[in-house]
Amino acid sequence: MRILSKRQVKELVLYSPQHIARLEKAGLFPKRVQLGPCRVGWVEDEVLEWLRVRLEGRD
């Protein structure tokens, strides 16, 4: 299992951190993992699955 940083997620999905946070709050993006008091990350497999679903949904 690999944990992605905020920068890595931003580069992978091409959304701003603010937009990622909005999607996450709405339940439309994988939830972050609290790694420490000032550090968060996302499970890579969950983010890749989120992307895969979007790719399958295109025409």
C-alpha positions in Angstrom: 0.0 0.0 0.0 1.2 3.5 -0.9 0.2 6.8 0.6 0.1 9.8 -1.7 0.9 13.3 -0.6 -1.3 16.3 -1.4 1.1 17.3 -4.1 1.1 13.9 -5.7 -2.7 13.7 -5.6 -2.9 17.2 -7.2 -0.6 16.1 -10.0 -2.5 12.8 -10.5 -6.0 14.2 -10.7 -5.2 17.8 -12.0 -7.5 19.5 -9.4 -6.5 22.2 -6.9 -6.3 21.2 -3.3 -9.3 23.3 -2.5 -11.4 21.4 -5.1 -10.2 18.1 -3.9 -11.3 19.1 -0.4 -14.7 20.1 -1.6 -15.2 16.8 -3.5 -14.0 14.9 -0.4 -16.4 16.8 1.9 -19.3 15.9 -0.5 -18.3 12.3 -0.5 -17.2 12.3 -4.1 -13.5 11.7 -3.6 -11.6 9.2 -1.4 -11.1 10.4 2.2 -7.7 11.5 3.4 -5.8 9.6 6.1 -4.5 11.6 9.0 -0.8 10.7 9.3 0.2 13.1 12.0 -0.9 16.4 13.5 0.0 18.4 10.3 0.2 15.7 7.7 -2.4 13.9 5.6 -2.3 11.5 2.7 -4.5 9.5 0.4 -4.4 5.7 -0.3 -3.1 5.4 -3.9 -5.3 2.5 -4.8 -8.4 4.5 -3.8 -7.4 7.5 -5.9 -6.6 5.3 -8.9 -10.0 3.5 -8.5 -11.7 7.0 -8.5 -9.8 7.8 -11.7 -10.7 4.5 -13.3 -14.4 5.0 -12.7 -14.2 8.4 -14.4 -12.3 6.9 -17.4 -14.9 4.2 -17.8 -17.7 6.7 -17.7 -16.5 8.7 -20.7 -17.8 8.2 -24.2 
